[in-house]
């Protein structure tokens, strides 16, 4: 079973600290001291605020991942219980973004050494001038793969609204629910019939 980060909307205050922690965890430099034109704020989760709920939405690392099934060139794989996108082979077709049932995938410009990567031979017409087209790639939560301490969003959340759901935790909760159901059934069978 794959791991994933789950948010408790009753505890989320919508402060977006998780988004900032995500960007810092995936940045090579310090975004707070980088010049404005070199700062790229592309968190891999998104805080959604509505009338009834506020919570970050991010990849659930689905077991039968629709994004991976839809990817036309196999750029999305499962590595040790984590669904990952290979940015090198991603062609930016957006099929995974459309297939994701949670809206957890976004398209972002690719950067190398702080500079946007441009596509060879492809240009954009901006106000009548042709400019090199930036290469766009799919982006989503990778559970901070390779980042010490695991998902940065969890550690920085001031209200502890986020937690990493491990397979053992899911199995334990299922067992608790089964035991509760069995106790309820036992209680129901001990109630005397009342003329029914």
Backbone as a printed PyTorch tensor [residue, N CA C, xyz], in Angstrom:
tensor([[[  0.8460,  -1.1850,   0.0000],
         [  0.0000,   0.0000,   0.0000],
         [  0.8930,   1.2500,   0.0000]],

        [[  0.5020,   2.2280,  -0.7740],
         [  1.2740,   3.4640,  -0.8740],
         [  1.0110,   4.3950,   0.3040]],

        [[  2.0410,   5.1490,   0.6620],
         [  1.9160,   6.1740,   1.6980],
         [  1.3050,   7.4340,   1.0740]],

        [[  0.7040,   8.2860,   1.9030],
         [  0.2190,   9.5770,   1.4230],
         [  0.0170,  10.5140,   2.6050]],

        [[ -0.0580,  11.8150,   2.2970],
         [ -0.2860,  12.8290,   3.3230],
         [ -1.7670,  13.1660,   3.3230]],

        [[ -2.3590,  13.1930,   4.5130],
         [ -3.7790,  13.4840,   4.6580],
         [ -3.9570,  14.7020,   5.5530]],

        [[ -4.8660,  15.5840,   5.1670],
         [ -5.1290,  16.7950,   5.9480],
         [ -6.4310,  16.6490,   6.7230]],

        [[ -6.4410,  17.1880,   7.9280],
         [ -7.6590,  17.2460,   8.7380],
         [ -8.2560,  18.6430,   8.5830]],

        [[ -9.3510,  18.7850,   7.8390],
         [ -9.9230,  20.1270,   7.6180],
         [-10.4160,  20.7940,   8.8900]],

        [[-10.6720,  20.0200,   9.9540],
         [-11.0940,  20.6260,  11.2140],
         [ -9.9380,  21.3480,  11.9080]],

        [[ -8.7060,  20.9870,  11.5600],
         [ -7.5420,  21.6100,  12.1840],
         [ -6.8480,  22.6220,  11.2780]],

        [[ -7.0840,  22.5460,   9.9660],
         [ -6.4230,  23.4500,   9.0250],
         [ -6.9750,  24.8680,   9.1760]],

        [[ -6.0620,  25.8490,   9.2820],
         [ -6.4750,  27.2450,   9.4110],
         [ -6.2110,  28.0190,   8.1170]],

        [[ -5.7550,  27.3230,   7.0820],
         [ -5.5610,  27.9600,   5.7750],
         [ -4.4000,  28.9240,   5.7050]],

        [[ -3.3770,  28.7400,   6.5200],
         [ -2.2620,  29.6900,   6.5910],
         [ -1.2710,  29.5330,   5.4400]],

        [[ -1.3410,  28.4470,   4.7150],
         [ -0.4850,  28.1440,   3.5580],
         [  0.9750,  27.9070,   3.9310]],

        [[  1.2370,  27.6630,   5.2150],
         [  2.5970,  27.3330,   5.6320],
         [  3.0670,  26.0570,   4.9410]],

        [[  2.1610,  25.1380,   4.7060],
         [  2.5080,  23.8770,   4.0330],
         [  3.0030,  24.1390,   2.6120]],

        [[  2.3720,  25.0980,   1.9230],
         [  2.8070,  25.4240,   0.5640],
         [  4.2200,  26.0080,   0.5800]],

        [[  4.4830,  26.8930,   1.5230],
         [  5.8150,  27.5040,   1.6240],
         [  6.8630,  26.4460,   1.9680]],

        [[  6.5240,  25.5600,   2.9130],
         [  7.4600,  24.4960,   3.2890],
         [  7.7670,  23.5960,   2.0980]],

        [[  6.7610,  23.3480,   1.2710],
         [  6.9380,  22.5100,   0.0820],
         [  7.9100,  23.1790,  -0.9010]],

        [[  7.7100,  24.4580,  -1.1500],
         [  8.5820,  25.1750,  -2.0930],
         [ 10.0210,  25.1960,  -1.5770]],

        [[ 10.1920,  25.4600,  -0.2950],
         [ 11.5470,  25.5000,   0.2700],
         [ 12.2070,  24.1290,   0.1670]],

        [[ 11.4450,  23.0730,   0.4390],
         [ 12.0040,  21.7150,   0.3900],
         [ 12.4550,  21.3310,  -1.0150]],

        [[ 11.8140,  21.9230,  -2.0290],
         [ 12.1480,  21.5670,  -3.4060],
         [ 12.9630,  22.6420,  -4.1170]],

        [[ 13.4900,  23.6120,  -3.3710],
         [ 14.3110,  24.6660,  -3.9600],
         [ 15.7800,  24.3930,  -3.6590]],

        [[ 16.6270,  24.6850,  -4.6380],
         [ 18.0600,  24.4900,  -4.4380],
         [ 18.6350,  25.5620,  -3.5270]],

        [[ 18.1720,  26.7830,  -3.6820],
         [ 18.6760,  27.8850,  -2.8710],
         [ 17.6720,  28.2980,  -1.8190]],

        [[ 17.9000,  29.4480,  -1.2450],
         [ 16.9760,  29.9950,  -0.2580],
         [ 16.0510,  30.9790,  -0.9560]],

        [[ 14.7610,  30.6430,  -1.0960],
         [ 13.8550,  31.5310,  -1.8250],
         [ 13.6360,  32.8770,  -1.1480]],

        [[ 13.9440,  32.9820,   0.1540],
         [ 13.7110,  34.2380,   0.8650],
         [ 14.8000,  35.2770,   0.5850]],

        [[ 15.9500,  34.8430,   0.0930],
         [ 17.0080,  35.7980,  -0.2110],
         [ 17.3210,  35.8390,  -1.6980]],

        [[ 16.5600,  35.0780,  -2.5010],
         [ 16.7590,  35.1000,  -3.9490],
         [ 16.1280,  36.3500,  -4.5440]],

        [[ 16.7250,  36.8820,  -5.6090],
         [ 16.0750,  38.0110,  -6.2900],
         [ 14.6890,  37.6020,  -6.7780]],

        [[ 13.7640,  38.5750,  -6.8690],
         [ 12.3780,  38.2790,  -7.2460],
         [ 12.2670,  37.5160,  -8.5610]],

        [[ 13.1100,  37.8700,  -9.5490],
         [ 13.0010,  37.2050, -10.8420],
         [ 13.5610,  35.7890, -10.8290]],

        [[ 14.2140,  35.3940,  -9.7430],
         [ 14.7290,  34.0320,  -9.6450],
         [ 13.8970,  33.1650,  -8.7030]],

        [[ 12.8840,  33.7730,  -8.0690],
         [ 12.0620,  33.0110,  -7.1280],
         [ 10.8800,  32.3850,  -7.8640]],

        [[ 10.7320,  31.0860,  -7.7380],
         [  9.6710,  30.3610,  -8.4350],
         [  8.8130,  29.6590,  -7.3900]],

        [[  7.6000,  30.1680,  -7.1790],
         [  6.7170,  29.6010,  -6.1550],
         [  5.7630,  28.6100,  -6.8040]],

        [[  6.1410,  27.3490,  -6.7830],
         [  5.3210,  26.2970,  -7.3630],
         [  5.1810,  25.1450,  -6.3530]],

        [[  4.3180,  25.3300,  -5.3310],
         [  4.1440,  24.2460,  -4.3590],
         [  3.5000,  23.0270,  -5.0060]],

        [[  3.7790,  21.8750,  -4.4390],
         [  3.2510,  20.6190,  -4.9680],
         [  1.9670,  20.2020,  -4.2600]],

        [[  1.4050,  21.1030,  -3.4800],
         [  0.0890,  20.9350,  -2.8780],
         [ -0.5850,  22.2940,  -2.9390]],

        [[ -1.8940,  22.3100,  -2.8050],
         [ -2.6230,  23.5730,  -2.9260],
         [ -3.6730,  23.6600,  -1.8260]],

        [[ -3.6180,  24.7540,  -1.0530],
         [ -4.6340,  24.9760,  -0.0220],
         [ -5.8950,  25.4930,  -0.7020]],

        [[ -6.9860,  24.8080,  -0.4470],
         [ -8.2840,  25.1630,  -1.0040],
         [ -9.1560,  25.7270,   0.1190]],

        [[ -9.7210,  26.8970,  -0.1550],
         [-10.6000,  27.5170,   0.8390],
         [-11.9780,  27.6770,   0.2280]],

        [[-12.9860,  27.2060,   0.9520],
         [-14.3680,  27.3810,   0.5180],
         [-15.1920,  27.7530,   1.7480]],

        [[-16.4640,  27.8800,   1.5650],
         [-17.3190,  28.2830,   2.6930],
         [-17.2620,  27.2570,   3.8180]],

        [[-17.2720,  25.9880,   3.4440],
         [-17.3610,  24.9580,   4.4700],
         [-16.0720,  24.2810,   4.8520]],

        [[-15.0140,  24.4650,   4.0700],
         [-13.8010,  23.6950,   4.3510],
         [-12.5570,  24.4520,   3.8940]],

        [[-11.4980,  24.2680,   4.6410],
         [-10.1690,  24.7610,   4.2720],
         [ -9.1960,  23.6240,   4.5250]],

        [[ -8.4870,  23.2460,   3.4700],
         [ -7.5200,  22.1510,   3.6210],
         [ -6.6210,  22.0930,   2.4010]],

        [[ -5.3810,  21.6580,   2.5990],
         [ -4.5170,  21.4360,   1.4460],
         [ -4.9260,  20.1740,   0.7040]],

        [[ -4.8390,  20.2440,  -0.6220],
         [ -5.1240,  19.0830,  -1.4690],
         [ -3.8200,  18.6920,  -2.1410]],

        [[ -3.5200,  17.4250,  -2.0940],
         [ -2.2890,  16.9350,  -2.7110],
         [ -2.4600,  15.4880,  -3.1360]],

        [[ -1.4620,  15.0080,  -3.8300],
         [ -1.4970,  13.6530,  -4.3930],
         [ -1.7750,  12.6140,  -3.3020]],

        [[ -2.6680,  11.6830,  -3.6070],
         [ -2.9780,  10.5940,  -2.6780],
         [ -2.1730,   9.3410,  -2.9920]],

        [[ -1.3100,   9.4120,  -3.9720],
         [ -0.4630,   8.2750,  -4.3520],
         [ -1.3230,   7.0150,  -4.5100]],

        [[ -2.3100,   7.1160,  -5.3930],
         [ -3.2980,   6.0640,  -5.6200],
         [ -2.6330,   4.7180,  -5.9340]],

        [[ -3.2660,   3.6540,  -5.4660],
         [ -2.7390,   2.3040,  -5.7290],
         [ -2.7960,   1.9880,  -7.2280]],

        [[ -3.9230,   2.2520,  -7.8460],
         [ -4.0750,   2.0630,  -9.2940],
         [ -4.1120,   3.4800,  -9.8870]],

        [[ -2.9540,   4.1180,  -9.9020],
         [ -2.8550,   5.5480, -10.1840],
         [ -3.3520,   5.9020, -11.5850]],

        [[ -4.4720,   6.6470, -11.6690],
         [ -4.9780,   7.0540, -12.9840],
         [ -3.9640,   7.8760, -13.7690]],

        [[ -3.1650,   8.6900, -13.0750],
         [ -2.1650,   9.5120, -13.7720],
         [ -1.1270,   8.6280, -14.4640]],

        [[ -0.6710,   7.5840, -13.7590],
         [  0.3230,   6.6830, -14.3470],
         [ -0.2840,   5.8790, -15.4910]],

        [[ -1.5430,   5.4610, -15.3050],
         [ -2.2120,   4.6940, -16.3640],
         [ -2.4290,   5.5450, -17.6110]],

        [[ -2.6090,   6.8470, -17.4370],
         [ -2.8900,   7.7280, -18.5660],
         [ -1.6270,   8.2580, -19.2460]],

        [[ -0.5120,   8.2520, -18.5490],
         [  0.7280,   8.8180, -19.1060],
         [  1.1250,   8.0530, -20.3750]],

        [[  1.2780,   8.7670, -21.4960],
         [  1.5380,   8.0620, -22.7520],
         [  2.9590,   7.5300, -22.9170]],

        [[  3.8910,   8.0000, -22.0940],
         [  5.2630,   7.5160, -22.2780],
         [  5.9080,   6.9520, -21.0170]],

        [[  5.0970,   6.5710, -20.0370],
         [  5.6330,   5.9030, -18.8470],
         [  6.4830,   6.7880, -17.9530]],

        [[  6.1730,   8.0650, -17.9100],
         [  6.9610,   8.9830, -17.0730],
         [  6.5250,   8.9720, -15.6130]],

        [[  5.4310,   8.2730, -15.2940],
         [  4.9500,   8.2180, -13.9120],
         [  5.0550,   6.7860, -13.4320]],

        [[  5.7960,   6.6030, -12.3320],
         [  6.0500,   5.2540, -11.8190],
         [  5.8370,   5.2090, -10.3020]],

        [[  5.7590,   3.9850,  -9.7820],
         [  5.6520,   3.7600,  -8.3480],
         [  7.0270,   3.3330,  -7.8500]],

        [[  7.5840,   4.1090,  -6.9280],
         [  8.8920,   3.7860,  -6.3610],
         [  8.7620,   3.7070,  -4.8500]],

        [[  8.8390,   2.5160,  -4.3060],
         [  8.7530,   2.3060,  -2.8560],
         [  7.5090,   2.9390,  -2.2480]],

        [[  6.3480,   2.7220,  -2.8620],
         [  5.0970,   3.2180,  -2.3150],
         [  4.8740,   4.6940,  -2.5300]],

        [[  5.5020,   5.2610,  -3.5420],
         [  5.3590,   6.6880,  -3.8410],
         [  5.2330,   6.8420,  -5.3540]],

        [[  4.1880,   7.5220,  -5.8030],
         [  3.9960,   7.7490,  -7.2340],
         [  4.8140,   8.9820,  -7.6300]],

        [[  5.7560,   8.7800,  -8.5500],
         [  6.6870,   9.8460,  -8.9290],
         [  6.5840,  10.1680, -10.4150]],

        [[  6.8420,  11.4310, -10.7440],
         [  6.8860,  11.8850, -12.1360],
         [  8.3490,  12.1030, -12.5160]],

        [[  8.7540,  11.5090, -13.6140],
         [ 10.0960,  11.7280, -14.1330],
         [ 10.0740,  13.0000, -14.9760]],

        [[ 10.6130,  14.0750, -14.4300],
         [ 10.5660,  15.3660, -15.1320],
         [ 11.4200,  15.3620, -16.3940]],

        [[ 12.4080,  14.4910, -16.4580],
         [ 13.2620,  14.4310, -17.6520],
         [ 12.4930,  13.9110, -18.8670]],

        [[ 11.6180,  12.9270, -18.6420],
         [ 10.9120,  12.3340, -19.7800],
         [  9.4890,  12.8790, -19.9490]],

        [[  8.9900,  13.6700, -18.9750],
         [  7.6460,  14.2560, -19.0830],
         [  7.5900,  15.1480, -20.3250]],

        [[  6.5360,  14.9900, -21.1100],
         [  6.3900,  15.7870, -22.3240],
         [  5.3670,  16.9160, -22.1500]],

        [[  4.8170,  17.0450, -20.9430],
         [  3.8970,  18.1510, -20.6690],
         [  2.5690,  18.0450, -21.3910]],

        [[  2.0930,  16.8350, -21.6430],
         [  0.8670,  16.6470, -22.4330],
         [ -0.4090,  16.9140, -21.6330]],

        [[ -0.2940,  16.9730, -20.2950],
         [ -1.4130,  17.2810, -19.3850],
         [ -2.3930,  16.1240, -19.2070]],

        [[ -2.1200,  14.9730, -19.7930],
         [ -3.0310,  13.8350, -19.6540],
         [ -3.1550,  13.4170, -18.1910]],

        [[ -2.0490,  13.4100, -17.4590],
         [ -2.0830,  13.0350, -16.0440],
         [ -2.9040,  14.0270, -15.2400]],

        [[ -2.7960,  15.2990, -15.5770],
         [ -3.5390,  16.3520, -14.8720],
         [ -5.0430,  16.1390, -15.0460]],

        [[ -5.4440,  15.7670, -16.2390],
         [ -6.8570,  15.5210, -16.5150],
         [ -7.3330,  14.2440, -15.8280]],

        [[ -6.4750,  13.2290, -15.7760],
         [ -6.8620,  11.9360, -15.2090],
         [ -6.9360,  11.9500, -13.6870]],

        [[ -6.2040,  12.8300, -13.0260],
         [ -6.1520,  12.8290, -11.5530],
         [ -7.5180,  13.1950, -10.9740]],

        [[ -8.1120,  12.3180, -10.1450],
         [ -9.4360,  12.6120,  -9.5750],
         [ -9.4020,  13.6680,  -8.4730]],

        [[ -8.2230,  14.0080,  -7.9550],
         [ -8.1160,  14.9810,  -6.8630],
         [ -7.6610,  16.3600,  -7.3230]],

        [[ -7.3000,  16.5070,  -8.5790],
         [ -6.7680,  17.7900,  -9.0480],
         [ -5.4200,  18.0980,  -8.4290]],

        [[ -4.6470,  17.0620,  -8.1870],
         [ -3.3870,  17.2250,  -7.4580],
         [ -2.1790,  17.4860,  -8.3510]],

        [[ -2.3730,  17.4950,  -9.6730],
         [ -1.2450,  17.6840, -10.5860],
         [ -1.3990,  19.0370, -11.2820]],

        [[ -0.3040,  19.7770, -11.3420],
         [ -0.2850,  21.0530, -12.0540],
         [  0.8610,  21.0560, -13.0620]],

        [[  0.7670,  21.9690, -14.0120],
         [  1.8500,  22.1340, -14.9810],
         [  2.6810,  23.3430, -14.5570]],

        [[  3.9880,  23.1750, -14.5180],
         [  4.8940,  24.2480, -14.1010],
         [  6.0400,  24.3480, -15.0950]],

        [[  6.6550,  25.5250, -15.2000],
         [  7.8400,  25.6240, -16.0520],
         [  8.9970,  24.8400, -15.4300]],

        [[  9.7960,  24.2490, -16.2860],
         [ 10.9770,  23.5340, -15.7910],
         [ 12.1400,  24.5190, -15.6770]],

        [[ 12.8790,  24.4100, -14.5730],
         [ 14.0370,  25.2760, -14.3470],
         [ 15.2790,  24.4290, -14.1480]],

        [[ 16.4080,  24.9250, -14.6660],
         [ 17.7170,  24.3240, -14.3920],
         [ 18.6640,  25.4570, -14.0300]],

        [[ 19.3180,  25.2950, -12.9220],
         [ 20.2340,  26.3280, -12.4280],
         [ 19.5400,  27.6810, -12.3220]],

        [[ 18.2660,  27.6490, -11.9210],
         [ 17.5180,  28.8830, -11.7160],
         [ 16.9780,  29.5260, -12.9820]],

        [[ 17.2290,  28.9330, -14.1190],
         [ 16.7790,  29.5010, -15.3990],
         [ 15.7230,  28.5960, -16.0290]],

        [[ 14.7100,  29.1990, -16.6840],
         [ 13.7140,  28.3500, -17.3580],
         [ 14.3360,  27.6030, -18.5360]],

        [[ 13.8960,  26.3800, -18.6980],
         [ 14.3500,  25.5530, -19.8210],
         [ 13.4520,  25.8780, -21.0090]],

        [[ 14.0280,  26.1460, -22.1530],
         [ 13.2340,  26.4430, -23.3460],
         [ 13.2690,  25.2450, -24.2820]],

        [[ 12.2210,  25.1620, -25.1080],
         [ 12.1280,  24.0520, -26.0560],
         [ 12.8280,  24.4460, -27.3560]],

        [[ 13.6130,  23.5110, -27.8780],
         [ 14.2840,  23.7680, -29.1490],
         [ 13.2540,  23.8960, -30.2650]],

        [[ 13.3430,  24.9670, -31.0150],
         [ 12.5200,  25.1270, -32.2100],
         [ 11.0800,  25.5310, -31.9780]],

        [[ 10.6670,  25.7670, -30.7240],
         [  9.2740,  26.1530, -30.4580],
         [  9.2550,  27.5650, -29.8720]],

        [[  8.4210,  28.4070, -30.4360],
         [  8.3680,  29.8030, -30.0120],
         [  6.9360,  30.1850, -29.6780]],

        [[  6.8160,  31.2260, -28.8380],
         [  5.5130,  31.8150, -28.5080],
         [  5.4620,  33.1930, -29.1460]],

        [[  4.2800,  33.5410, -29.6450],
         [  4.0850,  34.8630, -30.2100],
         [  3.5710,  35.7700, -29.1030]],

        [[  4.4280,  36.6400, -28.5910],
         [  4.0670,  37.5520, -27.5030],
         [  4.0910,  38.9730, -28.0600]],

        [[  2.8890,  39.5490, -28.2150],
         [  2.7470,  40.9230, -28.7350],
         [  3.4750,  41.1030, -30.0600]],

        [[  3.3270,  40.1020, -30.9210],
         [  3.9180,  40.1990, -32.2460],
         [  5.3850,  39.8320, -32.3320]],

        [[  5.9840,  39.4520, -31.2220],
         [  7.4010,  39.0430, -31.2320],
         [  7.5240,  37.5820, -30.8560]],

        [[  8.3210,  36.8610, -31.5820],
         [  8.5380,  35.4540, -31.2710],
         [  9.5830,  35.3270, -30.1640]],

        [[  9.1870,  34.5650, -29.1240],
         [ 10.1000,  34.3140, -28.0120],
         [ 10.1760,  32.8150, -27.7730]],

        [[ 11.3420,  32.3230, -27.3280],
         [ 11.4530,  30.8740, -27.0540],
         [ 10.3830,  30.4210, -26.0680]],

        [[  9.7800,  29.2780, -26.3360],
         [  8.7070,  28.7220, -25.4810],
         [  9.3370,  27.9510, -24.3320]],

        [[  8.8690,  28.2440, -23.1020],
         [  9.3530,  27.5140, -21.9290],
         [  8.8230,  26.0870, -21.9400]],

        [[  9.6470,  25.1730, -21.4830],
         [  9.2280,  23.7790, -21.3690],
         [  8.3880,  23.6440, -20.1030]],

        [[  7.1850,  23.0750, -20.2350],
         [  6.2840,  22.8560, -19.1030],
         [  6.2590,  21.3700, -18.7590]],

        [[  6.2520,  21.0790, -17.4650],
         [  6.2230,  19.6850, -17.0170],
         [  5.1780,  19.5220, -15.9110]],

        [[  4.7550,  18.2760, -15.7060],
         [  3.7890,  17.9740, -14.6480],
         [  4.4950,  17.9910, -13.2930]],

        [[  3.7670,  18.4530, -12.2730],
         [  4.3300,  18.5380, -10.9250],
         [  3.2820,  18.1270,  -9.9090]],

        [[  3.7070,  17.3880,  -8.9200],
         [  2.8110,  16.9660,  -7.8380],
         [  3.6230,  16.5500,  -6.6290]],

        [[  2.9520,  16.2720,  -5.5230],
         [  3.6170,  15.8310,  -4.2940],
         [  4.4400,  14.5700,  -4.5610]],

        [[  5.6930,  14.6080,  -4.0890],
         [  6.5500,  13.4190,  -4.1830],
         [  6.9420,  12.9210,  -2.7920]],

        [[  6.1660,  13.3380,  -1.7830],
         [  6.4200,  13.0020,  -0.3830],
         [  7.8240,  13.4360,   0.0410]],

        [[  8.3200,  14.4840,  -0.6180],
         [  9.6680,  15.0100,  -0.3380],
         [ 10.7150,  13.9060,  -0.4460]],

        [[ 10.5830,  13.1300,  -1.5110],
         [ 11.5420,  12.0600,  -1.7920],
         [ 12.9580,  12.6250,  -1.7650]],

        [[ 13.8050,  12.0590,  -0.9340],
         [ 15.1930,  12.4960,  -0.8420],
         [ 15.4160,  13.6700,   0.0960]],

        [[ 14.3430,  14.2240,   0.6590],
         [ 14.4790,  15.3340,   1.6060],
         [ 14.5170,  14.7690,   3.0160]],

        [[ 15.5420,  15.1290,   3.7630],
         [ 15.6860,  14.6160,   5.1140],
         [ 14.4840,  15.0170,   5.9780]],

        [[ 13.9570,  14.0860,   6.7260],
         [ 12.8300,  14.3790,   7.6110],
         [ 11.4710,  14.1410,   6.9860]],

        [[ 11.4460,  13.6960,   5.7240],
         [ 10.1730,  13.3630,   5.0850],
         [  9.4070,  14.5810,   4.6240]],

        [[  8.1070,  14.4310,   4.4300],
         [  7.3060,  15.5400,   3.9030],
         [  7.4220,  16.8080,   4.7560]],

        [[  7.9360,  17.8680,   4.1320],
         [  8.1730,  19.1210,   4.8530],
         [  6.8770,  19.7640,   5.3230]],

        [[  5.7930,  19.5650,   4.5770],
         [  4.5100,  20.1850,   4.9290],
         [  4.0350,  19.7250,   6.3040]],

        [[  4.2790,  18.4660,   6.6270],
         [  3.8300,  17.9170,   7.9130],
         [  4.5730,  18.5790,   9.0680]],

        [[  5.8880,  18.6570,   8.9360],
         [  6.7010,  19.2050,  10.0190],
         [  6.4820,  20.6830,  10.2720]],

        [[  6.0550,  21.4310,   9.2610],
         [  5.8990,  22.8780,   9.4220],
         [  4.4770,  23.3180,   9.7200]],

        [[  3.5040,  22.4300,   9.6370],
         [  2.1110,  22.8040,   9.8920],
         [  1.9460,  23.2300,  11.3510]],

        [[  1.5180,  24.4830,  11.6050],
         [  1.4310,  24.9610,  12.9890],
         [  0.3040,  24.3200,  13.8040]],

        [[ -0.6850,  23.7290,  13.1360],
         [ -1.8050,  23.1350,  13.8770],
         [ -1.7940,  21.6050,  13.8130]],

        [[ -0.7450,  21.0500,  13.2020],
         [ -0.6240,  19.5860,  13.0550],
         [ -1.8250,  18.9930,  12.3220]],

        [[ -2.2590,  19.7110,  11.2940],
         [ -3.4140,  19.2580,  10.5200],
         [ -3.0340,  18.1880,   9.4940]],

        [[ -1.7410,  18.0140,   9.2450],
         [ -1.2900,  17.0560,   8.2370],
         [ -0.6070,  15.8780,   8.9090]],

        [[ -0.8350,  14.7030,   8.3380],
         [ -0.1210,  13.5370,   8.8500],
         [  0.1710,  12.5840,   7.7000]],

        [[  1.2560,  11.8330,   7.8700],
         [  1.6290,  10.8340,   6.8840],
         [  0.8840,   9.5460,   7.2020]],

        [[  0.1060,   9.0790,   6.2510],
         [ -0.6650,   7.8570,   6.4450],
         [  0.1640,   6.6930,   5.8920]],

        [[  0.6400,   5.8720,   6.8060],
         [  1.4430,   4.6950,   6.4620],
         [  0.5160,   3.4830,   6.3960]],

        [[  0.8940,   2.4590,   5.6340],
         [  0.0470,   1.2620,   5.5300],
         [ -0.3040,   0.6560,   6.8850]],

        [[  0.6400,   0.6290,   7.8310],
         [  0.3590,   0.0430,   9.1540],
         [ -0.7510,   0.8000,   9.8720]],

        [[ -0.7770,   2.1200,   9.7150],
         [ -1.8220,   2.9330,  10.3490],
         [ -3.1880,   2.6030,   9.7520]],

        [[ -3.2430,   2.4420,   8.4470],
         [ -4.5110,   2.1100,   7.7870],
         [ -5.0060,   0.7550,   8.2790]],

        [[ -4.1050,  -0.2310,   8.3200],
         [ -4.5080,  -1.5690,   8.7870],
         [ -4.9970,  -1.5280,  10.2400]],

        [[ -4.3150,  -0.7530,  11.0810],
         [ -4.7300,  -0.6520,  12.4890],
         [ -6.1190,  -0.0350,  12.6030]],

        [[ -6.3670,   1.0200,  11.8230],
         [ -7.6870,   1.6680,  11.8800],
         [ -8.7910,   0.7340,  11.3790]],

        [[ -8.4920,  -0.0470,  10.3400],
         [ -9.4780,  -1.0000,   9.8220],
         [ -9.7960,  -2.0400,  10.8890]],

        [[ -8.7650,  -2.5260,  11.5740],
         [ -8.9870,  -3.5140,  12.6270],
         [ -9.8220,  -2.9240,  13.7660]],

        [[ -9.5700,  -1.6590,  14.1170],
         [-10.3600,  -1.0000,  15.1590],
         [-11.8270,  -0.9130,  14.7500]],

        [[-12.0780,  -0.5670,  13.5020],
         [-13.4590,  -0.4500,  13.0170],
         [-14.1420,  -1.8080,  12.9970]],

        [[-13.4120,  -2.8460,  12.6080],
         [-14.0060,  -4.1960,  12.6060],
         [-14.3590,  -4.6400,  14.0140]],

        [[-13.4650,  -4.3480,  14.9570],
         [-13.7400,  -4.7170,  16.3470],
         [-14.9530,  -3.9630,  16.8740]],

        [[-15.0620,  -2.6870,  16.5360],
         [-16.2190,  -1.8870,  16.9680],
         [-17.5030,  -2.4270,  16.3550]],

        [[-17.4370,  -2.8270,  15.0800],
         [-18.6190,  -3.3990,  14.4330],
         [-19.0370,  -4.7060,  15.0950]],

        [[-18.0520,  -5.5280,  15.4480],
         [-18.3580,  -6.8060,  16.1050],
         [-19.0020,  -6.5650,  17.4680]],

        [[-18.4790,  -5.5830,  18.2260],
         [-19.0770,  -5.2660,  19.5360],
         [-20.5130,  -4.7730,  19.3750]],

        [[-20.7450,  -3.9810,  18.3320],
         [-22.0930,  -3.4670,  18.0790],
         [-23.0410,  -4.6100,  17.7160]],

        [[-22.5730,  -5.5500,  16.9040],
         [-23.3980,  -6.7070,  16.5510],
         [-23.7250,  -7.5410,  17.7800]],

        [[-22.7110,  -7.7230,  18.6560],
         [-22.9320,  -8.4900,  19.8700],
         [-23.9880,  -7.8110,  20.7270]],

        [[-23.9230,  -6.5030,  20.8520],
         [-24.8980,  -5.7540,  21.6330],
         [-26.3020,  -5.8940,  21.0310]],

        [[-26.3830,  -5.8720,  19.7050],
         [-27.6790,  -5.9740,  19.0320],
         [-28.3010,  -7.3480,  19.2390]],

        [[-27.5000,  -8.4020,  19.2890],
         [-28.0570,  -9.7510,  19.4500],
         [-28.5170, -10.0070,  20.8640]],

        [[-28.0650,  -9.2110,  21.8390],
         [-28.4550,  -9.4110,  23.2380],
         [-29.7210,  -8.6470,  23.6080]],

        [[-30.2010,  -7.8000,  22.7140],
         [-31.4290,  -7.0590,  22.9960],
         [-32.6150,  -8.0160,  22.8300]],

        [[-33.4460,  -8.1770,  23.8620],
         [-34.5710,  -9.1190,  23.7570],
         [-35.6040,  -8.6700,  22.7190]],

        [[-36.1810,  -9.6630,  22.0640],
         [-37.2070,  -9.3650,  21.0710],
         [-38.4010,  -8.7320,  21.7660]],

        [[-39.0250,  -7.7710,  21.1460],
         [-40.1590,  -7.0500,  21.7700],
         [-41.4260,  -7.2600,  20.9560]],

        [[-41.7440,  -8.4920,  20.7110],
         [-42.9810,  -8.7810,  20.0130],
         [-42.9100,  -8.6220,  18.5160]],

        [[-41.6840,  -8.5020,  17.9900],
         [-41.5720,  -8.3880,  16.5330],
         [-41.5410,  -9.7500,  15.8920]]])
